[in-house]
Amino acid sequence: MAKCEICGKKLGETFLRKIIGTYIKDEKGKKRTVCFECQKKFKTKEEILSNLK
């Protein structure tokens, strides 16, 4: 199971094994998972990337 890389919350999955959340690529091109609550809290991609663990 995937976790949000900002708050550490476990992300749910649909029946097709897709995460309920989103992927964001960092500077190195690595995909990072982020939940919807953190997306609402941090509006822009730059804010999200600055808060990743």
N, C-alpha and C positions, 0 to 999 in steps of 0.2 A: 504494500500500500504506500502511496506517495504522501509526503508531508509538505506543508507550506514552508518555504525556506525563510520566511520572515517571522511568523509567530509559532511555527512548529506544530500547528494543528493538522490532524490527519485529514486528507482529502478523500471524499467519497468517489465511487466509480459508478458509471452507468452499466447496464447489462452487457454492453459491448466492450467493457474494460477501458473506457475513456474516463479521464479524471474530470471531476466537477470543479473547475477552476481554469487556470490558463498557464501556458508556458511563456516565459520571457527569456530571450537570449541575452547573455551578458556580453562584456567586451571581448571575451575570448571565444564566443560563439557557443558556449555551453548552455543547454536549455535548463532553466530554473522553473520550479513550480510555485504558483502563488494562488492563494484562496481568494474568493470573492470579497470577503470582509477587508482584506488587506488592499485589494484593488480599489475599494471604495474609500479607504482611509488615505491612500497615496494615489493621487489622481494621475500624475505623469509617469512615464517610463523611467525618467531620471530619478524621481523620488523613490520608486520601487527598487531600482538598482542600488541606490545609496543605502537602503535599509536591509539588504540581504545579509544573511549571516555568513 
